[in-house]
Amino acid sequence: MAAEEGEGAGGGTGRVSLPVMETERLILRPLRIEDAEALHPMYSDAEANTYGSHPATMTLDESRARLEKGIADPTWRAWAVTLKGDDTAIGTVACYEKRQGKVTEIGYVLKRAFWGRGIVTEAVAAMIDLLFAEGQRRVFADTDPDNKASKAVLERLGFTLEARLRAEWETHIGVRDSLIWGLLEDEWKAARPRT
């Protein structure tokens, strides 16, 4: 991880600056509205958004509005995932502190052209490193039971399936159950996957 600080994800809204994180293949930098065009293929991909919080967008303007809303949300910290040597956003990772200084929820999404290369696992691992270095005691994710790709990422990262909440979410694909996955700091330190 790089010690360099980036511009706040809120783009001047007074939010705390986000660190720029570096992995073997990736740079994770603060997400910015200028990423909308690069991320539009991801936001408008129906399959990539099947199990997400939002349905696929139809236009670049909708993708820009979705990105702008996410950047402006003071409860989430969001990074663009980029390949080293290319500042073009290929996905995002984000986190939301559920209980101050103790428990954080994570989320992630990646453009289809980059699926199957371990990029999400590498990016999320960097974010988890940051969260535990900041003093979090628990990181968790909330996934749809049918989201096989997301479940595989969480298993590779050492998360434990803790609960199934029945009929938890009313989504764009209907009422859905929710799987809760958790990871504790000592578990991460003992078994952190090396990417």
C-alpha positions in Angstrom: 0.0 0.0 0.0 1.2 3.4 -0.9 1.3 6.1 1.8 0.4 8.8 -0.7 -3.0 10.5 -0.1 -5.6 11.1 -2.8 -8.4 13.6 -3.2 -11.5 12.9 -1.1 -14.1 10.7 -2.7 -16.5 13.5 -2.2 -14.6 15.7 -4.6 -14.4 18.8 -2.4 -17.3 18.1 -0.1 -15.0 18.3 2.9 -14.7 14.5 3.3 -11.5 12.9 4.6 -8.9 12.2 1.9 -8.7 8.6 0.8 -5.4 6.9 0.6 -4.1 5.6 -2.8 -3.5 1.9 -2.5 -1.1 -0.1 -4.6 -0.9 -3.9 -5.2 1.2 -6.0 -7.5 -1.0 -5.2 -10.5 -3.4 -2.5 -9.4 -3.7 1.1 -8.2 -6.8 1.9 -6.1 -7.4 5.6 -6.2 -10.4 7.8 -5.1 -13.3 7.5 -7.4 -14.2 10.6 -9.3 -17.0 11.8 -11.6 -14.7 11.7 -14.6 -14.7 7.9 -14.3 -18.3 7.7 -15.5 -17.5 7.1 -19.1 -15.0 4.4 -18.3 -17.4 2.7 -15.9 -20.5 3.0 -18.0 -20.0 -0.4 -19.6 -20.0 -1.9 -16.1 -23.0 0.1 -14.8 -25.0 -0.7 -17.9 -24.1 -4.5 -17.9 -27.3 -6.3 -16.9 -25.5 -9.4 -15.8 -22.9 -7.5 -13.7 -25.8 -5.7 -12.0 -28.1 -8.6 -11.5 -27.4 -9.0 -7.8 -26.3 -5.4 -7.1 -28.1 -2.7 -5.2 -29.2 -1.0 -8.5 -30.4 -2.3 -11.9 -28.2 -1.7 -14.9 -28.2 1.9 -16.2 -29.5 2.6 -19.8 -27.5 5.7 -20.6 -24.2 7.4 -19.9 -26.1 10.2 -18.1 -27.7 7.6 -15.8 -24.3 6.0 -15.1 -22.9 9.5 -14.3 -25.8 10.2 -12.0 -25.3 6.9 -10.2 -21.6 7.5 -9.8 -22.2 11.1 -8.6 -24.7 10.0 -6.0 -22.2 7.3 -4.7 -19.3 9.8 -4.6 -21.5 12.3 -2.7 -22.7 9.8 -0.1 -20.7 10.7 3.0 -21.3 7.2 4.5 -19.3 5.3 1.8 -15.6 5.5 0.9 -15.1 4.5 -2.8 -12.0 3.8 -4.9 -11.6 3.2 -8.6 -9.7 0.0 -9.5 -7.1 0.7 -12.2 -4.3 -1.3 -13.7 -0.8 -0.1 -13.0 0.3 2.2 -15.8 -3.3 3.0 -16.9 -5.4 5.3 -14.8 -8.7 4.1 -16.5 -11.2 2.8 -14.0 -12.1 -0.8 -14.6 -14.1 -1.3 -11.4 -14.8 -0.1 -7.9 -14.4 -1.1 -4.3 -16.1 0.6 -1.5 -16.7 0.4 2.3 -19.2 1.7 4.8 -18.4 2.0 8.5 -21.4 0.4 10.2 -20.2 0.9 13.7 -17.6 3.7 14.1 -14.1 2.3 14.4 -15.2 -1.3 14.7 -17.4 -2.8 11.9 -17.3 -2.1 8.2 -19.3 -3.4 5.2 -17.6 -3.8 1.8 -18.8 -3.8 -1.8 -17.1 -4.3 -5.2 -17.9 -4.6 -8.9 -15.7 -5.0 -12.0 -16.1 -4.6 -15.7 -16.9 -7.9 -17.5 -13.7 -7.7 -19.7 -11.6 -8.1 -16.5 -13.6 -11.0 -14.8 -11.8 -14.2 -14.0 -8.3 -12.7 -13.4 -8.3 -12.4 -9.6 -8.5 -8.6 -9.9 -11.4 -8.2 -7.5 -9.8 -10.5 -4.9 -6.5 -8.4 -5.2 -8.4 -5.1 -4.9 -10.6 -6.1 -2.0 -7.6 -7.6 -0.1 -5.9 -4.2 -0.3 -9.0 -2.5 1.1 -9.2 -5.1 3.9 -5.6 -4.5 4.8 -6.4 -0.8 5.1 -9.5 -1.3 7.2 -7.8 -3.5 9.7 -4.8 -1.2 9.8 -7.2 1.6 10.7 -8.4 -0.4 13.7 -11.6 -2.2 12.4 -12.3 -5.4 14.3 -14.7 -6.9 11.7 -15.4 -6.6 8.0 -18.5 -8.0 6.4 -20.3 -8.4 3.1 -23.9 -8.9 2.2 -24.5 -11.0 -0.9 -27.4 -12.6 -2.8 -27.4 -16.4 -2.4 -27.3 -16.8 -6.2 -24.2 -14.6 -6.7 -21.7 -17.4 -7.2 -18.9 -15.1 -8.3 -19.1 -12.9 -5.2 -19.3 -15.8 -2.9 -16.2 -17.3 -4.5 -14.3 -14.0 -3.9 -15.3 -13.9 -0.2 -14.3 -17.6 0.3 -10.9 -16.9 -1.3 -10.5 -14.0 1.1 -11.2 -16.1 4.1 -14.7 -14.8 5.0 -17.0 -17.0 7.0 -20.7 -17.4 6.0 -22.4 -16.4 9.2 -26.1 -16.0 8.3 -28.9 -16.2 5.8 -31.5 -13.5 6.2 -34.7 -14.6 4.5 -36.6 -12.2 2.4 -34.2 -9.4 3.5 -34.1 -7.2 0.4 -36.6 -5.9 -2.0 -34.6 -5.5 -5.2 -35.0 -4.8 -8.9 -35.1 -8.6 -9.3 -37.7 -9.1 -6.5 -37.6 -10.0 -2.8 -34.3 -11.7 -2.1 -32.6 -13.5 0.8 -29.2 -12.2 1.9 -26.1 -14.0 2.9 -23.9 -12.3 5.6 -20.2 -13.0 5.4 -17.8 -11.9 8.1 -14.0 -11.6 8.6 -12.2 -10.8 11.9 -8.9 -9.1 12.1 -7.1 -12.1 13.7 -8.5 -14.4 11.0 -7.2 -12.0 8.3 -3.7 -11.8 9.9 -3.5 -15.6 10.1 -4.7 -16.5 6.7 -4.5 -13.4 4.4 -4.4 -14.7 0.8 -1.3 -13.5 -1.1 -2.3 -12.3 -4.6 
